[in-house]
Amino acid sequence: MKTLLILGAGTGGTMVANKMAQELDSQEWKIIIVDRDEAHYYQPGLLFIPFGIYGPDDVVKPKRDFIPRNVELILSAIEVIEPEKNRVRLRRDNQVINYDYLVVATGSHIHPKETEGMLDGGGWRENIFDFYTPEGAAALSRFLKFWKGGRMVVNVTEMPIKCPVAPLEFLFLADWFFHERGIRDEVEIVFATPLDGAFTKPRAAGILGDMLEEKGIHLESLFNIGEVDTKKQVIRSWDEREVDYDLLVTIPTNMGAEVIVRSGMGDELNFIPIDKYTLQADAWENVWVIGDAGNAPTSKAGSVAHFMLDVIIENMLRHMEGLKPLPNFDGHANCFIESGFEKGILIDFNYEVEPLPGKYPLPGLGPFSLLKESPANHWGKMMFRWVYWNILLKGGEMPFESQMDMAGKWQ
């Protein structure tokens, strides 16, 4: 009996488990998925918690509900991966699992301690918050409910980050939220980012930057934070620029799982070096990586894990048959950007092509508009939670190809 071992039962790992359970003969293969937590979070929903659109219970379900019956789920932290020996050691009872194929889907996580003063300065979860964790989003919701106004700074510490449009969505929703509360005139909003614009891609950055300006949100670009000074209530860049705040919403340094560094498998940010087209690990041919855990130069977002899925499944099956993997992943990403007031924007891009205007997914018809605000995009964003729980996680078929299609896009 051969073993396919999947590390991580988040979006990527769960989708792989569902797909491979359909593809592999259960008489020949055992599939095991390991995760340390019972709870599965719909991560795009965390963005809505600070503004009271969702509550904490709206974005969480048991992981067991999405794991196929013929897949063994083990709840345990992972002590170490030993790829040279084709085995993984768990912390629970020091259990050792030997594998024939390994899929790493351990994701990325925030590390506020990487920024001096962020955690040890005294302001954490008092007037310094993240919204990338359930705890941070809930704490920020409690704070905003009674905040009377002041200077709110949203700061990205460094790239890459999970879902790079989320800080922009937070800014747009904050503008809407403060308008709804009747205190927008009492709130100054600043976006401090290490990028030279509002986004990583020039054309989208221009459009999104114009939207920030129209909403009265100040963009502080090329701001590389060095420390948080909680006594002066400023964030200070390496070139000694200071941005003062009353409320700091931080997107801390994102890094891969700590087990990756313990196992000697990652780069300086704990991301595993992979072939960005095949999704196979550079150093071990029976190790495959999906989602945030690898160093592919694309967005660390759930949509990317979905577009990776068909490629990684096909390539693993090919490799099991002694065939070479195909370089079919093109970096495809698409993201709904909630822009407030029941409108949204949709962007669709890959390694080579930046976001372009057009209609998606049906050329000329849509119903979604690319690089343009529309109510349809907002409702697409809101409906996606149902799609996520009921179709995507279970490995169901979606009407979007893994490879990006230029049909309907305007150059």
N, C-alpha and C positions, 0 to 999 in steps of 0.2 A: 504494500500500500504506500503510495507516494503522498507527500504533504505539501499543500499550498498554504503558507502562513501569511496572514495579513496583519500588519501592526497598525492599529488605529481604526476605530469604528465611527469616524466622522463621515463627512460627505463622500470623500474619495474611497475610503476603505469599505464603506457599506455598499456603494455602487458596485465595486469590484466583486465583493462577496456575492451579491445577487446575480451578477452576470456570469461569474465563473461557476456558480452552483448550477446554472442552466447548461453550461458548456462541457463540464468535466463529468466523466463516468464515476458515479459514487462507489462503484465496485473497485475502482482503481485509485481514486483520489480521496483524500481526506482534506477538508478545508477548515482551517482554524482562524478565528479573528480574535485579536487581543486588544483590550482597552482597559484603562484604569477606572473609568467612570460609567455609571449606569445611565446618566442623562445625556440625551442628544439634543443639542441646541440648534435651532434655525438661526444661524449667525446673522443673516441680513436683518432679522427682526430686532436685534439688539439696538439698532439705530433708532427705532421708534419708541423704545421704552422711556428715555428721558423726557419725551414730549407727551406722554400719556396716551399715545395712539395704541400701543400694545402694553399689556401688563406682563410681568415675568412669566406667568403661567401660559401665556399665548405662544411662547417660542420654545417650549421644551416638551419632549416626549421620551419614553423609555427606549433605549437603544435596542432592546430585545424585540420590540415590535417590528423592526425593520431587517432583522437578520433571518435568512432562510432557515427552515427547520433542519436541513441537512448540513448546516454550518455550525460548528462548535464555537460558542462565545465564551471566552475566558476573561474574567474581570480581575486584572492585576496590573500593577505598574511593571515596566520592563527594566530590568537591571542593566543588561548589556546585550548587544547584538554582536555575534562573532561570525562575520560573513566568510572568513577563511575556513571555518569549521562547519558552516551551514547549520548554525544553531543559534537559539536565543534563550537567554536565561531570565526568568521572571522573578519578581520579588516575592510573590506568593509561594511559600513553601520551597523557595529556591528551585522551582520547577524548570526543567530544561526541555525545549522543544526543538527537535531536529526537523529541518525542512529541505525540500527539493527546490522549491521556488519561494521567493520572499517578495511581498509587496509592502513597501513602506508608505504609510499614509498617516504619519504622526503629526502633520500640520505645522503651524507656526503659532507662536505665543508671544504676548507682550512681556517686556523686561524693563519696567520703569527704573529698576536699580542701576541700569546702565547709564543713566543721566544723573550727574552729581546734584544732590539736594532734592531730587524728586521724591524719594521715599523718606529720607532721614531729616528733612528740613522742618517737618511738623505740619505741613498743609495737606498731606495725602488724605483724600476722601473728606476733607473739610472745605477747602476751596480749590482743590486740585483733583480732577476726576478723569478717568478714561470711560469710554463707552464700548470698548471692544470685549469686555467681559460681562457676564450677567450681573456680577456684584457691582461693578463700576457703573453700568447703565442704571441699575436700580438706585444706587446712591445718588447719582446725578439727577435722577427724576425727583427724588425727595428734596434735593437742594433747589432745583429750578421752580418747584411748585410755590415756594415762598420768597424767591429772590426778587428784590425790588429794583434791581438794575445796577449798572456800573459798566466796567470794561471787561468784556469776555474775549479771551484770546484762545484760539484753537491752533495748536502747534503740532506739526509732524516733526518728530525728532530726527529720523533718517529713513531713507528708502533702502530696501523695499518694504512695503507694508501690506498686510492683508486687506484686500479690497481698496485699492487706491482712490476710488471715487467717494468712499464713505465720509472722509472729512468734508468734502464739498457738500454732500447731502446733509450732513449735520449743520453746516453753516446756513444752507437754504431753509432747512426746517426750523432752525433757531430764529431766523428772520420772520418766518410765518408765525411761529409760536409766540414771539414777543408782540407781534401785531395783534394776535388773537387776545392776548392778555392786556392789551392797551398800554404796554410799556416800551414799545419799540424805540420811542424817542429818548428813553432813559437808558438805553443800552448801546454801547459802542462795540462793534464786532470787528475783530482783527484776525486774519489768517496768516500765521507765520510758518513758512514752509522752506525746506532746503532747495526746492525746485526753483527754476528761473521764471516760472509762471504758475498758473492755477492747476496744471495737469502735466503729465509726462509727455503727451503728444502735442506738437505745436498747433495744429489746426483746432483741435478741441480745446487746448489751453486758451487760445484767443477768444473763442466763443464763451467758455466758462468764466474767463477773466472779465469779459464784458458784463456777464450776469452778476458777478460779485460787485462790480462797480455800480451797476444799476440799483442794486439792493443796498447800497451804502456800506458794503463790507470792504474794509481796507486790506489790501494784499501786501504782506511783508515778505518779499521773495529772497531767495538765496540766504535764508536765515538758518545757519547751522548751530543748533543749540549746544552750549558747553555746560551750562549749569542752570539750576533753578535757585534763586535767592528768595526764600520765603519770608525773610525779615523785611526786605525792601519790596517784596511782591513783584519781582521782575524775572523774566527769563533773559539770559545773557548768552550771546553767540560767541563763537571762538574769536571773531574779529572785534569783540567788545561792544557790539550793539546791544542795547537794552530795550525790551518791550515790557511795559508794566501791565499788570493785570489785577482785577478784582476776583475774577473767576478764570482759572486755567483749565481748559479741556485738552488733554494731551493724547496724542497717538504715540505711545512709547516705542522704543526700539523693538522690532519684531525679529524673533530668532526661531530657528528650528528647535525641535525637542531636545532636552538635555541628554537623553539617551544617545543621541547621535554623536555628541562630542565625547561622551564616555566610551563610545564604541570606536572612536577614531575614524568615523565615516564622513564627516562634514567639512565644510569650509569654515571661515572665521565667524560666520553667522549660523553655524550648525545646519546648513543646507547641503544636501548630498549632491555632488557633481554628477550630472546625467547628460546623456545625449539629448539635446533639446528637441530632436525630431522623432526619435524612437521611444524615449522615456526609459531607456535601459540605463542602469548605473554604469558609470565609466569604468569602475574598478572590478565589478563582479557581474558576470553575464546572466546569472540567475536571480539578480536583484532588480526590481522595477519600482519606480517611484511615481506616485500620483499626487496631484494637488500641491499644497504649500511646502511639502517636505523637500522638494528638489530645488535646484538652482536654475531651472529654466527661466530665461529672461522675459517672462510674461507676467501678467497680473496674478497676484495670489488671491484669487476669487473663486467662489463656488462654481461659476459658469465655466471657468477654465478646467476645473476638475472634471466637469461633465463632458467638455469637448475632448479631454484627454482619454476618456473612458474607452471609447471604441478602439482607439489606437493602441492602448496598452493591452486590451483584451486580445485583439488580433495578433499583436506582436508576441505576446506570451504563448498563445496557441501555436503560432508559427515556430517559435523557438522549441517548444515541446516536440514538434515534428521534425526538428533538425534543420529548419529553414532560417534564413536571415531575417531579422526584423526589418520592417519597411519604415522609411523616414517620412511618415505621413502626418505627424503633428506639426501644424503651421503656426502655433502660438495663438490660436483663435480665442478671443475673449469678447464677451458682450456684457454690458452693464446698464441696467435702468438706474438713472440718477434722479432721485426724488427731489424736486425743486420747490416744493411748497405750494400752497393754494390749489391743491388737487391737480398739479401738473407735474410732468416729468420729462426727462430726456433719455434717449437710448443711444448708446455708442456701440459699435461693432468693429473690431480691428484684429490684426494679427502681428506676427513678427515684422512683416515687410510693409504692411499697409496701415496707415493711421486712420482714425475714425473719419468717415466721410458722410455727407448728407445723403438722404435717399429714403426709401421705404423698405420695411422689413416685417416679416420674412418674405412676403409676396411682392415681387418687383412692381412698383407703380400702384400697389393696392394697400400694402401695409398689413395690418392696421396701425403699425407703429412707425413713427417718424424718427429718422436718424438725425442726430445733432440738432434737434429742434424740440422746443417745449410743446407738449400736447397733453390733454386730459387722458387720451388713450394710453400714453406711456405711464402715467400715474396709476391707472387701473391695472395695467400689465404688471407693474411692480407689486401692487397690493394682492393681485390674484396669484402671484407666483408662490406665495406661502402654501396654498393648497396644492399646487403643482409639485412643489418640493416634497411634501409629505406623502403624496399619493401616487406620484409617477416617478419623479427623478431618482429619489433615494432607492426605490425598489428596482431600479434598472430598466424602467419602462421606456418605450420608444417616444422620443420627442421629435417635433417637426423641424429640427435644426440639425444641419450636417456638422460633423466635426471640423471639416475644412471650411474656411471662410469663403463665401460666395460673393463675387463682385456684382452679381445681378441686382439691380435696383439701386445701386450706389452711383452717385454723381461725382465725377472727378473734378 
